[in-house]
Amino acid sequence: MSTLVSTEGLCKYFPIGRGIVRSKPIGWVRAVDGVSFSIDAGKTLGLVGESGSGKSTTGLLLLGLLEPSAGSIIFDGRPIDEFLKDNPKQFRRRVQVVFQNPFASLNPRMTVRDIVGRGMKLHGLAESEKELTEKVAALLVEVGLREEHLNRYPHEFSGGQRQRIAIARALALNPEFIVLDEPTSALDVSVQAQILNLLKKLQRLRGLTYLFISHNLAVVRHISNNVAVMYLGKIMESSPKGELFSQPLHPYTQALLSSIPKISFPPEDIETKVIEGDIPSPVSPPSGCPFNPRCRKAADICREIMPDFREVKAGHWVACHLV
């Protein structure tokens, strides 16, 4: 299995400025801080963590919409900065995104035909208006909509239908890699399942590779092959899906998994590992392990030294002194 996307020591720091005319940085927001992972072609990496952990910023870096402060991103064997410098249009065709909120990501003044077909026009993928209409209609059918929806506007659709339109727009350029930034979080639970099953079907038929960003572990478990757990800009644990859910090693992962609601009859007395406190500020992260202020198992070494991200089993990586 070949690797399509990989990162090594990826960082993104945003300056905190003072002054209006000549703003000088007085600090840095460490949104992404030394992230390394890889995604095999045709597979899905689920990136999970609390709000503010750096998941969406990581996605924007992989899309080339933000420039890294340090580290590297390799796409199909080449650094993406080379792609963006030599042939940015080719990179945009091969890498697409589905955003979180379908109510905000679609232009309310454009018809579905124009929304989905705009990328095809810009990249010259249709020789005539008739061919463009036919290709957009075929995409709508592929994502579970109908040809009659071509000339309607976004406000005429439900949330699930709008997200299908957003998926059709992402597919319009026939990409290889799609960043899915919480694509189901704004939808009802029953609609979430439909969208997840659609994404899995499209992946199987088109050979797509996904980075699936979410805070919902149940959703990630349904769609991912591998899972990376992110906290305060760093990856705490990464492994194949089955092993991470059955044998979590990092205390943060254990606490996240224990917080998933469980329904049983008769009711069982299940201990829940509640994560106390709020996520620290990325402006002044704690010394040592970033999770140590909230970790019940934290030792002195956890407060002083950042643990290495190391492979403890085949394919199972963790950053914890206590493992």
Backbone torsions as a table, in degrees:
resi	resn	phi	psi	omega
1	MET	NA	123.8	-177.2
2	SER	-87.9	147.7	178.0
3	THR	-85.2	128.2	178.8
4	LEU	-94.2	-42.6	-176.9
5	VAL	-130.6	136.2	175.4
6	SER	-149.2	153.0	174.9
7	THR	-128.5	153.2	178.4
8	GLU	-140.5	114.8	178.4
9	GLY	58.6	35.9	-173.9
10	LEU	-70.6	129.0	-179.4
11	CYS	-133.2	146.7	170.5
12	LYS	-142.6	114.1	179.1
13	TYR	-113.5	130.9	176.8
14	PHE	-103.7	129.6	-178.1
15	PRO	-73.6	145.6	170.9
16	ILE	-104.1	114.8	-171.9
17	GLY	-99.3	159.3	173.3
18	ARG	-132.0	134.9	-178.4
19	GLY	104.2	160.6	-176.9
20	ILE	-106.7	-52.5	-176.6
21	VAL	-75.6	-52.4	179.5
22	ARG	-121.8	86.1	-176.8
23	SER	-73.4	127.9	178.1
24	LYS	-111.7	134.4	179.4
25	PRO	-67.7	129.6	177.0
26	ILE	-111.4	0.1	178.7
27	GLY	-177.3	178.4	-176.8
28	TRP	-138.2	137.7	171.7
29	VAL	-91.0	113.8	-177.2
30	ARG	-87.3	77.7	-175.2
31	ALA	-68.3	-42.9	176.1
32	VAL	-130.2	129.4	-168.2
33	ASP	-137.7	80.7	174.4
34	GLY	82.4	49.7	-176.2
35	VAL	-93.5	130.8	178.0
36	SER	-133.0	129.0	174.5
37	PHE	-164.0	172.2	176.6
38	SER	-142.2	152.0	179.2
39	ILE	-128.4	121.7	178.1
40	ASP	-74.6	150.4	179.3
41	ALA	-59.9	133.4	178.7
42	GLY	81.8	6.1	-177.3
43	LYS	-116.4	172.5	-179.5
44	THR	-124.4	127.5	170.5
45	LEU	-102.5	121.9	174.8
46	GLY	-90.1	125.1	179.5
47	LEU	-110.1	112.9	-173.1
48	VAL	-121.4	161.1	178.3
49	GLY	157.3	169.8	179.1
50	GLU	-69.1	164.1	174.4
51	SER	-59.7	135.8	-179.3
52	GLY	89.9	8.1	-178.5
53	SER	-86.3	-11.0	177.0
54	GLY	104.9	11.0	-176.3
55	LYS	-64.0	-51.8	-176.8
56	SER	-66.8	-35.9	176.8
57	THR	-62.7	-38.9	176.0
58	THR	-60.2	-43.5	178.0
59	GLY	-61.1	-42.5	179.4
60	LEU	-65.1	-33.7	176.5
61	LEU	-66.0	-42.0	179.9
62	LEU	-67.7	-26.4	177.6
63	LEU	-81.2	-7.8	-177.0
64	GLY	76.9	15.1	179.6
65	LEU	-87.8	-15.3	171.8
66	LEU	-128.0	148.4	178.7
67	GLU	-95.4	128.8	-179.1
68	PRO	-63.5	147.1	172.3
69	SER	-79.2	-28.6	178.1
70	ALA	-162.7	166.4	179.0
71	GLY	87.6	-176.7	-175.2
72	SER	-137.8	153.1	173.3
73	ILE	-126.3	123.8	-179.6
74	ILE	-111.3	126.3	176.8
75	PHE	-121.7	120.1	179.8
76	ASP	52.4	41.3	175.0
77	GLY	85.7	-0.7	-179.3
78	ARG	-128.5	145.1	173.4
79	PRO	-60.9	138.2	-175.6
80	ILE	-69.2	-22.2	177.0
81	ASP	-66.1	-29.3	174.1
82	GLU	-67.5	-43.3	176.6
83	PHE	-58.1	-48.4	-175.5
84	LEU	-67.0	-26.4	179.0
85	LYS	-83.1	-44.5	-174.0
86	ASP	-83.6	-42.3	-175.3
87	ASN	-151.6	73.6	-176.7
88	PRO	-62.0	-33.0	-179.2
89	LYS	-66.8	-36.2	177.6
90	GLN	-65.8	-40.7	178.6
91	PHE	-63.1	-42.5	179.8
92	ARG	-64.0	-31.3	177.0
93	ARG	-70.5	-33.7	-174.0
94	ARG	-87.8	-17.1	-176.5
95	VAL	-128.9	123.5	-178.7
96	GLN	-132.0	176.2	-174.9
97	VAL	-142.7	147.0	168.4
98	VAL	-120.1	119.1	-175.2
99	PHE	-83.5	171.1	-173.2
100	GLN	-67.7	-48.3	-168.7
101	ASN	-107.2	105.6	-179.8
102	PRO	-69.0	-16.0	177.9
103	PHE	-73.9	-23.0	-176.9
104	ALA	-109.1	-21.0	-172.9
105	SER	-87.8	-5.2	178.6
106	LEU	-110.3	135.4	-179.7
107	ASN	-70.0	117.4	-175.7
108	PRO	-68.4	-13.5	-177.5
109	ARG	-97.2	0.2	-179.0
110	MET	-110.8	145.3	175.0
111	THR	-75.4	165.2	179.0
112	VAL	-59.6	-38.9	178.9
113	ARG	-59.2	-43.4	-178.3
114	ASP	-72.7	-37.3	179.9
115	ILE	-63.4	-50.0	-176.5
116	VAL	-74.8	-34.0	-174.5
117	GLY	-87.6	-8.2	-176.0
118	ARG	-60.7	-44.0	179.3
119	GLY	-62.0	-38.9	178.1
120	MET	-62.4	-39.2	178.5
121	LYS	-64.4	-47.4	-177.0
122	LEU	-63.0	-32.1	-177.4
123	HIS	-100.0	6.4	176.2
124	GLY	63.8	40.0	-177.3
125	LEU	-94.0	1.8	176.2
126	ALA	-136.9	129.8	-175.6
127	GLU	-83.5	-17.1	-179.5
128	SER	-148.8	165.9	177.9
129	GLU	-64.5	-34.6	178.9
130	LYS	-64.6	-44.6	179.3
131	GLU	-65.0	-38.3	178.0
132	LEU	-61.0	-45.3	179.7
133	THR	-62.0	-41.4	-179.5
134	GLU	-65.2	-41.2	-179.3
135	LYS	-68.2	-40.7	178.2
136	VAL	-65.0	-41.8	178.8
137	ALA	-60.6	-41.5	179.2
138	ALA	-64.3	-38.4	178.1
139	LEU	-65.8	-39.9	179.3
140	LEU	-62.0	-42.1	177.8
141	VAL	-63.6	-38.5	-178.3
142	GLU	-63.8	-32.4	-178.6
143	VAL	-96.3	8.7	173.5
144	GLY	95.4	15.7	174.8
145	LEU	-106.4	-173.2	-176.9
146	ARG	-123.2	159.1	-178.8
147	GLU	-60.8	-30.0	-178.2
148	GLU	-68.0	-11.8	179.0
149	HIS	-80.7	-4.9	-173.5
150	LEU	-53.5	-44.8	-171.2
151	ASN	-102.1	18.8	176.1
152	ARG	-94.4	166.0	-179.0
153	TYR	-106.1	158.5	-175.5
154	PRO	-54.3	-35.0	-176.6
155	HIS	-67.3	-12.0	-179.9
156	GLU	-87.2	3.7	-175.5
157	PHE	-119.0	158.3	173.1
158	SER	-77.2	172.1	-179.7
159	GLY	-61.1	-43.2	179.0
160	GLY	-64.5	-38.1	178.4
161	GLN	-68.0	-37.7	178.1
162	ARG	-64.4	-39.0	178.7
163	GLN	-67.8	-31.8	174.1
164	ARG	-64.6	-37.1	176.1
165	ILE	-64.1	-42.6	178.7
166	ALA	-62.7	-37.3	177.6
167	ILE	-67.6	-41.5	177.4
168	ALA	-61.1	-39.3	177.6
169	ARG	-62.5	-40.6	178.9
170	ALA	-66.7	-31.1	-178.4
171	LEU	-82.1	-13.0	-171.0
172	ALA	-58.9	-31.0	-177.6
173	LEU	-96.7	8.6	179.5
174	ASN	55.6	58.7	-175.7
175	PRO	-76.4	169.0	174.6
176	GLU	-103.2	-30.2	-174.2
177	PHE	-129.6	131.4	179.7
178	ILE	-128.2	129.6	171.9
179	VAL	-90.5	119.2	180.0
180	LEU	-105.8	101.3	-174.1
181	ASP	-94.6	92.5	-178.4
182	GLU	48.2	56.8	-172.3
183	PRO	-72.1	-9.8	-178.0
184	THR	-117.8	-1.8	-171.9
185	SER	-68.5	-23.6	-178.9
186	ALA	-93.5	7.8	-174.0
187	LEU	-111.7	157.8	173.8
188	ASP	-63.9	157.8	-174.7
189	VAL	-60.3	-43.8	-178.9
190	SER	-65.0	-35.0	178.9
191	VAL	-73.7	-34.0	176.6
192	GLN	-55.1	-45.9	-179.0
193	ALA	-61.0	-39.6	179.4
194	GLN	-63.8	-43.9	-179.1
195	ILE	-67.1	-40.7	178.4
196	LEU	-62.8	-43.4	178.8
197	ASN	-65.5	-35.6	176.2
198	LEU	-64.2	-44.2	180.0
199	LEU	-62.6	-40.2	178.0
200	LYS	-65.8	-39.6	178.4
201	LYS	-64.7	-44.9	179.1
202	LEU	-63.6	-38.4	178.0
203	GLN	-62.5	-42.2	-179.1
204	ARG	-67.2	-41.9	-176.3
205	LEU	-77.0	-34.9	-174.2
206	ARG	-105.1	-6.3	-178.2
207	GLY	68.2	35.0	-175.0
208	LEU	-75.9	154.0	174.2
209	THR	-114.2	133.3	-175.4
210	TYR	-120.9	143.6	156.9
211	LEU	-108.4	111.9	-175.2
212	PHE	-104.8	108.8	-177.9
213	ILE	-95.5	129.3	-178.6
214	SER	-163.3	157.9	169.8
215	HIS	-103.5	-2.6	-176.8
216	ASN	-96.2	105.6	-176.1
217	LEU	-66.8	-32.4	179.3
218	ALA	-65.3	-39.1	178.0
219	VAL	-67.1	-44.2	179.9
220	VAL	-61.6	-39.3	179.8
221	ARG	-62.7	-33.0	-176.7
222	HIS	-72.8	-33.7	-168.8
223	ILE	-111.4	-19.2	-168.7
224	SER	-91.8	154.7	168.8
225	ASN	-94.9	-40.9	177.1
226	ASN	-129.4	154.8	-177.4
227	VAL	-130.3	135.6	173.0
228	ALA	-119.7	130.0	-178.4
229	VAL	-101.4	122.4	-173.1
230	MET	-113.0	140.8	179.0
231	TYR	-148.3	122.6	176.7
232	LEU	51.7	45.3	174.8
233	GLY	85.4	-1.8	-178.5
234	LYS	-124.0	153.1	173.9
235	ILE	-90.0	122.9	-177.6
236	MET	-88.8	-34.0	-177.4
237	GLU	-156.4	146.0	179.1
238	SER	-150.4	133.7	-179.8
239	SER	-167.0	170.6	169.5
240	PRO	-56.6	149.3	-173.4
241	LYS	-54.1	-49.8	-175.1
242	GLY	-59.3	-42.0	-177.7
243	GLU	-72.3	-37.0	-178.8
244	LEU	-65.7	-38.6	-178.4
245	PHE	-79.2	-25.4	-179.7
246	SER	-93.7	-30.7	-178.1
247	GLN	-137.5	65.5	177.2
248	PRO	-67.6	138.4	-175.6
249	LEU	-105.8	-36.4	-176.9
250	HIS	-81.2	138.4	179.0
251	PRO	-56.1	-32.7	178.5
252	TYR	-67.1	-44.9	177.6
253	THR	-62.0	-43.2	179.3
254	GLN	-59.1	-42.8	-180.0
255	ALA	-67.4	-39.3	178.0
256	LEU	-63.1	-43.4	-178.0
257	LEU	-68.6	-36.0	-179.5
258	SER	-70.5	-18.0	-179.5
259	SER	-83.6	-7.6	177.5
260	ILE	-68.5	126.5	179.8
261	PRO	-59.3	136.7	179.2
262	LYS	-122.5	130.6	-179.5
263	ILE	-111.4	124.2	179.4
264	SER	-144.5	153.1	176.8
265	PHE	-136.3	122.7	-0.4
266	PRO	-69.7	161.9	-178.1
267	PRO	-58.6	138.3	178.2
268	GLU	-103.5	148.3	176.4
269	ASP	-86.4	91.7	-175.1
270	ILE	-103.7	126.5	178.9
271	GLU	-74.6	129.5	178.6
272	THR	-107.2	125.0	178.4
273	LYS	-85.8	90.9	-177.4
274	VAL	-74.6	132.7	175.9
275	ILE	-86.2	112.8	-177.4
276	GLU	-85.6	151.2	177.1
277	GLY	80.2	178.2	179.9
278	ASP	-104.7	159.2	176.7
279	ILE	-63.5	131.8	-178.6
280	PRO	-62.4	164.0	179.4
281	SER	-72.7	134.1	175.5
282	PRO	-70.5	-6.6	176.2
283	VAL	-75.1	-40.0	179.7
284	SER	-134.2	73.6	-179.1
285	PRO	-65.1	153.3	179.9
286	PRO	-66.9	154.2	176.5
287	SER	-72.1	158.2	-178.8
288	GLY	73.9	-144.3	177.6
289	CYS	-68.6	129.3	-177.2
290	PRO	-64.0	-19.2	-178.9
291	PHE	-89.8	-5.2	-170.8
292	ASN	-60.5	-33.0	179.3
293	PRO	-65.2	-20.8	-176.9
294	ARG	-111.8	1.9	-174.6
295	CYS	-92.7	126.8	179.5
296	ARG	-72.0	-19.4	-176.7
297	LYS	-100.2	3.2	-172.4
298	ALA	-58.5	133.3	175.8
299	ALA	-108.3	178.2	-178.5
300	ASP	-60.2	-39.5	-178.3
301	ILE	-64.3	-30.8	-180.0
302	CYS	-66.3	-28.3	-178.5
303	ARG	-86.6	-8.0	-174.0
304	GLU	-115.1	-37.6	-172.0
305	ILE	-126.0	130.9	174.5
306	MET	-70.8	122.9	-179.4
307	PRO	-67.7	147.9	175.2
308	ASP	-70.7	148.3	173.6
309	PHE	-87.1	103.4	-169.6
310	ARG	-127.1	156.3	-179.5
311	GLU	-88.5	112.8	-178.2
312	VAL	-96.1	-22.4	171.8
313	LYS	-139.6	171.6	178.2
314	ALA	-61.5	113.4	178.3
315	GLY	80.7	0.0	-178.5
316	HIS	-112.6	111.6	-175.6
317	TRP	-112.9	144.8	-179.5
318	VAL	-151.6	147.7	175.8
319	ALA	-114.6	87.4	-178.5
320	CYS	-157.3	130.6	178.1
321	HIS	-68.6	-24.6	-171.0
322	LEU	-89.1	-5.3	179.5
323	VAL	-91.0	NA	NA
